[in-house]
Amino acid sequence: MQSIIQFLRIFFDSFLSFPWIKAIGIVKIILIIITVLTFIGWIILLPHAIGPKGKFSPKFIYKTKPKKQSAHATRDSAKQAWLKLDTIPPRTAIIEADELITGLLHQMKLPGENFTDRLESLDTESISSTARLRKAHDIKTRIIEDENVSEEDMQEALNDYEAFLKEIGIL
């Protein structure tokens, strides 16, 4: 028991004799350095967060942006996708043709959430095949809903999709 009491006395004496003021001063200096570095970081990053127009931008501004696909590359890939449709059954070809047209309408940055919305925003004066495209899309919907669609209707739908692609210069 005496050894424990003696140990505790030595421990408390060394604890009380430790230069705590120096240790606290070192901790203060470290915290001040961290605060200053954080403040400098905010000053450096804030203009990037605000953006060049003075408005907050949630996206980080990269110095090099990824390259966008050119219209020529998109046209070539769409043409290749269309040519591949000749090798698959008509039902599948119509579904894939509709997806191809949907993607093209999206790339044209037409407003709307789906095929029909984007199709309505097309200028019917400059693109005359919109009615045919709507009819082809309806046939695709009937195919998906497992309705009986004649071979003649499927071929007409493919012709309608092809007419649209020719009209916008893909084919």
Backbone torsions as a table, in degrees:
resi	resn	phi	psi	omega
1	MET	NA	-38.2	179.6
2	GLN	-65.9	-34.6	179.9
3	SER	-67.5	-33.8	178.4
4	ILE	-69.3	-43.7	179.1
5	ILE	-63.6	-42.1	178.8
6	GLN	-63.8	-41.0	178.5
7	PHE	-62.3	-43.6	-179.3
8	LEU	-65.2	-37.5	177.8
9	ARG	-63.8	-44.8	-179.7
10	ILE	-64.2	-42.1	-179.4
11	PHE	-62.7	-48.6	-179.4
12	PHE	-66.5	-36.1	178.3
13	ASP	-64.8	-44.4	179.8
14	SER	-69.5	-34.4	178.8
15	PHE	-65.3	-44.6	-178.6
16	LEU	-74.2	-25.2	-179.2
17	SER	-88.4	-5.6	179.2
18	PHE	-67.3	139.6	-179.4
19	PRO	-77.1	78.0	-176.4
20	TRP	-63.8	-31.7	-178.3
21	ILE	-62.7	-38.9	178.0
22	LYS	-66.8	-41.9	-179.7
23	ALA	-64.9	-41.6	178.8
24	ILE	-66.4	-37.7	177.9
25	GLY	-62.9	-39.8	178.4
26	ILE	-65.5	-43.5	178.6
27	VAL	-62.4	-40.5	177.9
28	LYS	-60.3	-45.7	-179.2
29	ILE	-62.3	-42.4	179.2
30	ILE	-62.7	-45.0	179.4
31	LEU	-65.2	-36.6	177.2
32	ILE	-65.4	-41.3	178.4
33	ILE	-62.7	-44.0	179.0
34	ILE	-62.5	-41.9	179.2
35	THR	-63.1	-44.9	179.9
36	VAL	-63.6	-43.1	179.5
37	LEU	-64.8	-39.2	177.3
38	THR	-64.2	-42.5	178.7
39	PHE	-62.9	-43.5	177.6
40	ILE	-63.0	-40.3	177.3
41	GLY	-60.2	-43.0	177.7
42	TRP	-63.1	-41.8	-179.7
43	ILE	-63.6	-37.6	-179.8
44	ILE	-74.0	-42.2	-174.5
45	LEU	-83.5	-22.3	-177.1
46	LEU	-59.4	-44.8	177.0
47	PRO	-60.9	-32.8	177.5
48	HIS	-69.2	-35.8	-179.4
49	ALA	-73.4	-35.1	-179.4
50	ILE	-74.1	-38.9	178.3
51	GLY	91.5	171.5	-174.4
52	PRO	-71.3	-21.8	-176.8
53	LYS	-92.1	2.0	178.7
54	GLY	83.7	7.4	178.6
55	LYS	-111.9	150.7	179.6
56	PHE	-65.8	132.9	178.6
57	SER	-122.1	118.0	-178.1
58	PRO	-70.4	-13.2	179.7
59	LYS	-92.9	141.7	175.9
60	PHE	-76.6	136.8	-177.6
61	ILE	-86.8	115.0	179.1
62	TYR	-87.2	147.6	177.2
63	LYS	-74.9	-31.1	176.0
64	THR	-120.4	123.2	-179.4
65	LYS	-95.8	150.6	175.4
66	PRO	-64.7	145.0	-177.7
67	LYS	-72.9	138.8	176.7
68	LYS	-84.8	152.5	176.8
69	GLN	-70.6	133.9	179.5
70	SER	-72.8	160.7	179.0
71	ALA	-63.3	-32.8	179.8
72	HIS	-65.7	-43.1	178.9
73	ALA	-65.0	-39.1	178.2
74	THR	-64.7	-42.2	179.8
75	ARG	-62.4	-44.3	-180.0
76	ASP	-64.6	-42.8	-179.5
77	SER	-67.8	-36.1	177.3
78	ALA	-66.4	-39.7	179.4
79	LYS	-65.1	-42.0	177.4
80	GLN	-62.6	-42.6	179.2
81	ALA	-62.7	-39.0	179.6
82	TRP	-66.4	-41.9	-178.6
83	LEU	-65.0	-28.8	178.3
84	LYS	-70.5	-20.9	-177.9
85	LEU	-67.4	-20.2	179.2
86	ASP	-67.2	-20.3	-174.1
87	THR	-95.9	0.0	-176.8
88	ILE	-118.2	162.4	-179.8
89	PRO	-59.8	150.8	-175.8
90	PRO	-56.8	-40.4	179.9
91	ARG	-59.5	-49.1	179.5
92	THR	-66.2	-38.5	-179.7
93	ALA	-61.9	-39.6	179.7
94	ILE	-66.1	-43.3	179.5
95	ILE	-62.6	-44.7	-179.5
96	GLU	-70.0	-35.1	176.6
97	ALA	-63.8	-40.4	178.4
98	ASP	-64.2	-40.4	177.2
99	GLU	-65.0	-38.5	177.8
100	LEU	-62.3	-47.0	179.6
101	ILE	-65.1	-40.1	177.8
102	THR	-59.6	-44.0	177.6
103	GLY	-63.1	-40.4	178.7
104	LEU	-65.8	-41.2	177.6
105	LEU	-63.4	-36.3	177.0
106	HIS	-67.0	-43.2	179.3
107	GLN	-66.7	-25.2	176.7
108	MET	-74.9	-2.1	179.1
109	LYS	58.0	39.4	176.0
110	LEU	-77.8	141.3	-179.8
111	PRO	-70.0	148.5	177.9
112	GLY	131.5	158.9	-177.3
113	GLU	-96.4	-20.1	-176.9
114	ASN	-141.5	-177.1	-176.9
115	PHE	-55.9	-49.9	-175.8
116	THR	-63.7	-43.0	179.2
117	ASP	-61.8	-44.5	-179.2
118	ARG	-68.0	-36.7	179.9
119	LEU	-64.7	-37.5	178.4
120	GLU	-66.1	-27.4	-178.3
121	SER	-86.1	-3.6	175.6
122	LEU	-69.7	146.4	177.3
123	ASP	-78.4	108.5	-175.5
124	THR	-71.5	-17.2	177.0
125	GLU	-73.8	-37.9	-178.3
126	SER	-89.9	-23.2	178.6
127	ILE	-123.9	107.2	-173.2
128	SER	-85.7	-11.7	-174.7
129	SER	-90.8	15.1	-178.0
130	THR	-65.8	-37.3	178.9
131	ALA	-64.7	-41.3	178.4
132	ARG	-65.7	-38.0	179.7
133	LEU	-65.7	-40.3	177.9
134	ARG	-62.8	-41.2	179.5
135	LYS	-65.5	-41.2	177.6
136	ALA	-63.9	-39.1	178.4
137	HIS	-64.9	-38.0	176.9
138	ASP	-63.5	-38.3	177.4
139	ILE	-65.2	-40.2	176.9
140	LYS	-61.4	-40.0	178.3
141	THR	-63.3	-41.4	177.9
142	ARG	-63.8	-37.6	178.2
143	ILE	-64.0	-44.6	-178.8
144	ILE	-64.8	-35.4	180.0
145	GLU	-81.8	10.8	178.0
146	ASP	61.0	31.3	174.0
147	GLU	-80.9	156.4	179.6
148	ASN	-77.3	118.0	-179.5
149	VAL	-118.9	130.8	-177.3
150	SER	-73.6	158.0	177.5
151	GLU	-60.7	-36.6	-179.5
152	GLU	-63.9	-43.0	178.2
153	ASP	-65.1	-40.0	179.2
154	MET	-64.6	-42.1	179.1
155	GLN	-65.6	-37.5	177.7
156	GLU	-64.9	-40.0	178.3
157	ALA	-62.7	-44.1	178.3
158	LEU	-62.6	-39.1	177.0
159	ASN	-64.2	-37.0	178.7
160	ASP	-66.4	-43.4	176.6
161	TYR	-61.6	-43.2	-179.6
162	GLU	-63.2	-39.7	178.4
163	ALA	-61.2	-41.1	178.3
164	PHE	-64.3	-45.7	-179.7
165	LEU	-61.9	-37.1	176.8
166	LYS	-67.9	-38.4	-177.4
167	GLU	-67.7	-33.3	179.3
168	ILE	-91.9	2.7	172.8
169	GLY	88.7	15.8	177.7
170	ILE	-79.1	-42.9	-179.7
171	LEU	-104.9	NA	NA
